[in-house]
Amino acid sequence: MSVTQSRVVVAGLLFVFIFLFGFLLTRAGKPYPTFLFTIHKLAAVGAAVWVGIAIFRINQVAPLSQMQVLAIAVTGSLFVLMMASGGVISAVKSAPSIAVTLHHYLPYLTLMSSAWMIYSVMVKEVAAAT
């Protein structure tokens, strides 16, 4: 397995952890269990950092196309919205319904966007190198 392929696998596993612990948190209800909440937040930050470093390294080898930059921008924006809505939900006792709704639907949009970004940036990079 190449280095880029292993980065894709690690990013995918982090996304699975984010979703798994997010569903567990939803089922647990407020106040959120500290362990589950911490794992959920660390997995999200870890995935963002992991994918960011991978993209930075890929861009150093070969410049990214406009479509790849668009995929990165859309995915990054969705990640920021996810983290912001999650922060609002966890910070206040009674979160606004818009924040809860966003945080329940954005994961699916973020997952689709992340899959598009990972495919267009990381998987195509592996195919072009071989």
C-alpha positions as CSV (number, residue, x, y, z in Angstrom):
1,M,0.0,0.0,0.0
2,S,1.4,3.4,-1.0
3,V,1.7,6.3,1.4
4,T,-1.2,8.2,-0.2
5,Q,-3.4,5.1,-0.1
6,S,-2.7,4.7,3.6
7,R,-3.6,8.4,4.2
8,V,-6.9,7.8,2.5
9,V,-7.6,4.8,4.7
10,V,-6.7,6.7,7.9
11,A,-8.9,9.6,6.8
12,G,-11.8,7.2,6.1
13,L,-11.3,5.5,9.5
14,L,-11.4,8.9,11.2
15,F,-14.6,9.8,9.4
16,V,-16.1,6.5,10.6
17,F,-15.1,7.3,14.2
18,I,-16.7,10.8,13.9
19,F,-20.0,9.4,12.7
20,L,-20.0,6.5,15.2
21,F,-19.3,8.7,18.2
22,G,-21.7,11.4,16.9
23,F,-24.5,8.8,16.7
24,L,-23.7,7.6,20.2
25,L,-23.8,11.2,21.5
26,T,-27.2,11.7,19.9
27,R,-28.5,8.6,21.6
28,A,-26.9,9.5,24.9
29,G,-28.5,13.0,25.1
30,K,-27.5,16.0,27.1
31,P,-25.4,16.3,29.2
32,Y,-23.1,14.5,26.8
33,P,-20.8,11.8,28.3
34,T,-17.3,13.3,28.5
35,F,-15.5,10.3,27.0
36,L,-17.8,10.1,23.9
37,F,-17.8,13.8,23.4
38,T,-14.0,14.1,23.7
39,I,-13.4,11.2,21.2
40,H,-15.9,12.8,18.8
41,K,-14.2,16.2,18.9
42,L,-10.7,14.8,18.7
43,A,-11.6,12.6,15.7
44,A,-13.0,15.6,13.9
45,V,-10.0,17.8,14.6
46,G,-7.7,14.9,13.8
47,A,-9.4,14.2,10.4
48,A,-9.2,17.9,9.5
49,V,-5.5,18.1,10.3
50,W,-4.7,14.7,8.7
51,V,-6.5,15.6,5.4
52,G,-5.0,19.1,5.5
53,I,-1.4,17.8,5.8
54,A,-2.0,15.2,3.1
55,I,-3.4,17.9,0.7
56,F,-0.5,20.2,1.5
57,R,2.0,17.4,0.7
58,I,0.2,16.5,-2.5
59,N,0.2,20.1,-3.6
60,Q,4.0,20.3,-3.1
61,V,4.5,17.4,-5.5
62,A,2.1,18.7,-8.2
63,P,-0.1,21.8,-8.3
64,L,-3.8,21.2,-7.7
65,S,-6.3,21.7,-10.5
66,Q,-9.2,24.2,-10.1
67,M,-11.6,21.3,-9.6
68,Q,-9.4,19.9,-6.8
69,V,-9.2,23.3,-5.2
70,L,-13.0,23.7,-5.4
71,A,-13.5,20.2,-3.8
72,I,-11.1,21.2,-1.0
73,A,-12.9,24.6,-0.5
74,V,-16.4,23.1,-0.4
75,T,-15.3,20.3,2.0
76,G,-13.4,22.7,4.2
77,S,-16.4,25.1,4.4
78,L,-18.7,22.2,5.3
79,F,-16.3,21.1,8.0
80,V,-16.2,24.6,9.5
81,L,-20.0,24.7,9.5
82,M,-20.1,21.3,11.2
83,M,-17.7,22.3,13.9
84,A,-19.5,25.6,14.5
85,S,-22.9,24.0,14.7
86,G,-21.5,21.3,17.0
87,G,-19.9,24.0,19.2
88,V,-23.2,25.8,19.5
89,I,-25.0,22.6,20.4
90,S,-22.5,21.7,23.1
91,A,-22.1,25.1,24.5
92,V,-25.7,26.0,25.3
93,K,-28.3,24.2,27.4
94,S,-31.1,24.6,24.8
95,A,-29.5,24.9,21.4
96,P,-31.3,26.8,18.6
97,S,-33.2,24.4,16.3
98,I,-31.3,25.6,13.3
99,A,-28.0,24.5,14.9
100,V,-29.4,21.1,15.7
101,T,-30.9,20.7,12.3
102,L,-27.7,21.8,10.6
103,H,-25.6,19.4,12.7
104,H,-27.9,16.5,11.9
105,Y,-27.9,17.0,8.1
106,L,-24.4,18.5,7.5
107,P,-22.6,15.2,8.3
108,Y,-24.1,13.6,5.2
109,L,-23.2,16.6,2.9
110,T,-19.8,16.7,4.4
111,L,-19.3,13.0,3.9
112,M,-20.3,13.2,0.2
113,S,-18.1,16.3,-0.3
114,S,-15.2,14.6,1.5
115,A,-15.5,11.5,-0.7
116,W,-15.5,13.8,-3.7
117,M,-12.4,15.6,-2.4
118,I,-10.5,12.5,-1.4
119,Y,-11.2,10.9,-4.8
120,S,-10.3,14.0,-6.8
121,V,-7.2,14.9,-4.8
122,M,-5.8,11.8,-3.3
123,V,-7.0,8.9,-5.5
124,K,-6.4,10.7,-8.8
125,E,-2.9,11.6,-7.5
126,V,-2.1,7.9,-6.9
127,A,-3.4,7.0,-10.4
128,A,-1.4,9.8,-12.1
129,A,1.8,8.7,-10.3
130,T,1.5,5.1,-11.5
